[in-house]
Amino acid sequence: MPLKIAILGAGISGVSLARMLGEDGHSVVVFERTERAGGLCKSRVVDGFTFDDAGGHIMFSKRADVMEWMKARCGGESGVVRTERRTRIRWHDRWIPYPFENGVGHLTKEATVDCVDGYVEAYVRRRCGEPCPESFGKWIQWRMGDGFARHFMVPYNEKIWKRDLDTMSAAWVAGRVPEAPMRDILASAVGLDTQGYGHQSVFWFPKSGGFERMVRGAVDGGRFALRCGVEVKHVRREREGFSVDGERFDLVVNTAPLPAIAAAFADLPDPIRADIEALRPISLVNVLIGVRADEPPPPLSWIYLPFPGQGPANRVTYFSNYAPGNAPHGHASYMAEVTHRGELKPDRNWALELCRGLDRAGVLAADRVVTLDWVNSEYAYIDQDLAFPARIARVREWFDASGYVTFGRFGRYEYHNSDQCIGRAMEVRKHVAELARSGGQQRLSLSEP
Ligand SMILES: Cc1cc2nc3c(=O)[nH]c(=O)nc-3n(C[C@H](O)[C@H](O)[C@H](O)COP(=O)(O)OP(=O)(O)OC[C@H]3O[C@@H](n4cnc5c(N)ncnc54)[C@H](O)[C@@H]3O)c2cc1C
């Protein structure tokens, strides 16, 4: 039996699910607060340059079905550009291959010894049964050892997360950061090439339209209604089904950031509401930079800037390398990401100073900048303090047992990329099929994050 389904939020989570459920014959309405679909996957054109709003986005997935779905939304293989990932760390005056473990032989000899020595020590401690610590700061030492911690991991992570790493939970890295085999570390240390992160060694990007092209491809031709400019005010369970601002639905699926939508949920118990209020995002200012360029920039994908002296940006994307259409002829483009906790109020002087920092780091020539703009995303990363794992477990448990569905990067507070959001949408599609078949109220059960 087809269901009438409300989806809150039209980021990639909301629109991918809407498209799938529309294909299955359900009647779907997507409610979006802003003027158009896209969320963190939005792109924009400034002075003829195309930029992504929330920092550099690439298309990749460990899952073939998800990868195929993403490409199909961009017009298939002919609609995307394939790139071999080339990432570097600006380590003092050197360019080090990323991941850092694979570039260890490019450091000074002293730093290479520090890193290998610490890695072997940590490896032995783990093999002797030292348990995985709770805090991220201690996890870095436990997994990588003291040398890697001092020379990259700690300064880089302090720059991005803006908190003492010992007060941050390690839960998010479990399963996300693969352990580098000892042999790779040793090979890198003596100067042999190693790869690291196999599934990201190539990636794709839409030929035109920026990353948002994928969202537009999900909306265009999708059999669902998209209502933009609507801030949902009132959601509740009824005796039969649900209501959204007075309209009846069989099911409500939330993908909007939980703290941004919690006030609308009339039936949230007070302790769960308090848990949601305590969920904090880390915000991101993405600085959009267009430059005049007589020659193309080096064939890099993005670089990491771990040290405070390199300016506030932690990562710079060489965005015109992703797709030729991203910058006008004779120009190149970059995006510099700066995280903050709500306090950063960027202006032109601040952005110019950031460009001068990138000039000093050897990234671009500040006097060739022709376009300078920025976008602030309030919800970019998840602030994972030590209380986070238990807090989010309570919130997810309540939603999963309630009959509502909630998923998405901030709809479930999972540290997910868009491919994983689409993977989740595929799981929710199966859940809805089961609901429609049984006509009952089924508890939502998603795979481990
Ligand atoms: C710096 C950075 C780099 C990234 N790089 C990559 C990458 O390379 N590849 C990749 O695949 N992913 C990447 N990601 C992750 C990717 O952006 C997210 O996983 C994905 O966009 C999340 O989509 P979503 O739909 O879950 O959430 P969102 O995009 O946040 O969408 C939520 C939507 O809900 C709407 N909303 C909010 N409140 C309400 C309300 N009250 N009523 C109705 N609607 C509301 C919002 O306006 C928004 O449109 C990156 C993210 C960041 C921050």
The ligand as a Gaussian input file, in Angstrom:
#p B3LYP/6-31G(d) Opt

LIG

0 1
 C       33.987000      20.626000       4.940000
 C       33.149000      19.473000       4.470000
 C       33.629000      18.655000       3.452000
 C       32.880000      17.574000       3.015000
 N       33.370000      16.813000       1.987000
 C       32.613000      15.829000       1.487000
 C       33.067000      15.099000       0.353000
 O       34.163000      15.317000      -0.153000
 N       32.253000      14.148000      -0.166000
 C       31.034000      13.883000       0.377000
 O       30.319000      13.028000      -0.153000
 N       30.580000      14.538000       1.469000
 C       31.338000      15.506000       2.024000
 N       30.891000      16.210000       3.118000
 C       29.665000      15.772000       3.804000
 C       28.389000      16.194000       3.107000
 O       28.357000      17.583000       2.934000
 C       27.220000      15.768000       3.999000
 O       27.331000      14.419000       4.348000
 C       25.864000      15.911000       3.333000
 O       25.781000      17.099000       2.590000
 C       24.794000      15.897000       4.433000
 O       23.540000      15.964000       3.852000
 P       22.224000      15.962000       4.746000
 O       21.094000      15.989000       3.806000
 O       22.299000      14.882000       5.735000
 O       22.294000      17.309000       5.612000
 P       22.237000      18.833000       5.174000
 O       22.969000      19.022000       3.911000
 O       22.666000      19.590000       6.365000
 O       20.693000      19.095000       4.868000
 C       19.759000      19.382000       5.866000
 C       18.692000      20.273000       5.254000
 O       17.702000      20.540000       6.251000
 C       17.273000      21.869000       6.081000
 N       16.620000      22.345000       7.315000
 C       17.189000      22.801000       8.460000
 N       16.254000      23.135000       9.361000
 C       15.067000      22.899000       8.784000
 C       13.723000      23.052000       9.201000
 N       13.421000      23.513000      10.427000
 N       12.722000      22.713000       8.346000
 C       13.023000      22.230000       7.117000
 N       14.279000      22.073000       6.655000
 C       15.288000      22.397000       7.477000
 C       18.566000      22.602000       5.742000
 O       18.299000      23.858000       5.153000
 C       19.223000      21.619000       4.791000
 O       18.860000      21.847000       3.460000
 C       31.626000      17.304000       3.598000
 C       31.124000      18.130000       4.590000
 C       31.872000      19.204000       5.039000
 C       31.329000      20.088000       6.108000

